[in-house]
Amino acid sequence: MNVISLSAFDLCLAASLVLLLAGCSLRIGLGLEKRLLVSGVRMTVQLLLVGMVLKFLFASASLGLVMLMSFCMLLVAGYEVWARQKRKLRGSTGYLISTGSMLVSSFTVAFLALTVMVGVDPWYTPQYAIPLLGMLLGNTMNGVALASDRLTTDIYNQRGLVEQRLLLGESWQEASGDIRRDCMRTGMIPIINSMAAAGVVSLPGMMTGQILGGSSPFDAVKYQILIIFLIAAGTGFGVLTAIWLISSRLFDDRQRLILDCLSKLKGH
Amino acid sequence: MGLRLSAISFLSNGPYSMDVRSGECVGLTGRSGIGKTQLLRAVADVIVHGGECSLDGKPSSHFTPPNWRKTVAMVPAESFWWYDTVDSHFQDGESLAAGRILLERLGFSSDVMGWQVSRLSTGERQRLSLFRTLITEPRVLLLDEPTSALDPKMTQVVEEIVVEKCSNKKTICLWVSHDQGQLFRVAERVFRLEVKALVSIGQQ
């Protein structure tokens, strides 16, 4: 079975739906229209570019190029996580923490999958490595970004409460414990929910793609199971890493809550 | 012996130095926004500050931060509660049981522990917040406007309780208030906080 090729017109039709949505956003003063359009254009351009890059990469299949591509993806993912936080850690620390968490959540898990579970030879075969890493980065990014954003926002908003607990002689871990656990839950619940709903409510994208591409449904399902497990584990460990690193930066060596290291929120 | 503030400074305030004897209550007043609360927060070591406090000759850096704050305990003007019921904020059942009489003096019956925090009045929160700190028996009490939301009768009760703590348990107290009359009732020495200095305005 061959995939039916999509024409440019088909894609334009789909894009017009998003334009319509942007129109609605403008009409009701949602303020999302610019972001919607910019993101839509970015998505299109980035995917077209990556299509070309992948074509080139699959043809060459060298370790150096695969690693270069992987690190570019990682740096962008780290930036996305960082940029999505309303209150960011100032300076390079915030970006490094975001990127570090993405490294934990995606790189390590992808490497393990390639070498042990899929066992493709060589392990960096781009047809496997790049899509796998991409899926992981894309899906774990949401959880890590959600949890990080919530942590800095919550600690800032509840600074009086955190300080009250410090004043009662709690350690910084105890004083921020409830907030940190809430944020970890926030980061992990979406993937847990989507695991529970997989196959019943939603047909996951990768599986759908493989089936459209002509694989047997059962092979597609097995890959999908592997991927979802990896995403769940990656998200979980990424979230734990991010929350730990960020929260430890919010307190100094005398366990004082330091909020100067967060960027200020601008009014609009 | 006692609490020593050595050249405490923060932002553009200070340096402030002071010695407070065991069992002494010192009153602090000063115009709004001058930094009275910040001075207490610096002594409790929850804000970055210059200089150092020491207790009985032992500098705060020799304590772990939680131990210092348990020993030199601040009751902030606005109290915070993070669980639904009052009793969830009291983990130490033993000291809670020992505090029954204190709780009654502050105008509560023992069923207050099951109350919803969201239904407490400002004054009730203020008294419970003071109670929460008092039952941990700190060596030093840092009180920030502890009676701002209380009626005259309860204000008197709180003043009596703190004065008793100072004379019976040798507790040290720094009491911040706008009400100079109150400070002269409870404190042996009263100071006015200015940007660069603590000015003595009277003693008993």
Boltz contact constraints between the chains, C-beta under 6 A:
constraints:
  - contact:
      token1: [A, 160]
      token2: [B, 80]
      max_distance: 6.0
  - contact:
      token1: [A, 161]
      token2: [B, 80]
      max_distance: 6.0
  - contact:
      token1: [A, 161]
      token2: [B, 82]
      max_distance: 6.0
  - contact:
      token1: [A, 163]
      token2: [B, 46]
      max_distance: 6.0
  - contact:
      token1: [A, 164]
      token2: [B, 80]
      max_distance: 6.0
  - contact:
      token1: [A, 166]
      token2: [B, 46]
      max_distance: 6.0
  - contact:
      token1: [A, 167]
      token2: [B, 44]
      max_distance: 6.0
  - contact:
      token1: [A, 167]
      token2: [B, 69]
      max_distance: 6.0
  - contact:
      token1: [A, 167]
      token2: [B, 74]
      max_distance: 6.0
  - contact:
      token1: [A, 169]
      token2: [B, 66]
      max_distance: 6.0
  - contact:
      token1: [A, 169]
      token2: [B, 69]
      max_distance: 6.0
  - contact:
      token1: [A, 169]
      token2: [B, 70]
      max_distance: 6.0
  - contact:
      token1: [A, 171]
      token2: [B, 66]
      max_distance: 6.0
  - contact:
      token1: [A, 254]
      token2: [B, 45]
      max_distance: 6.0
  - contact:
      token1: [A, 254]
      token2: [B, 65]
      max_distance: 6.0
  - contact:
      token1: [A, 255]
      token2: [B, 65]
      max_distance: 6.0
  - contact:
      token1: [A, 256]
      token2: [B, 46]
      max_distance: 6.0
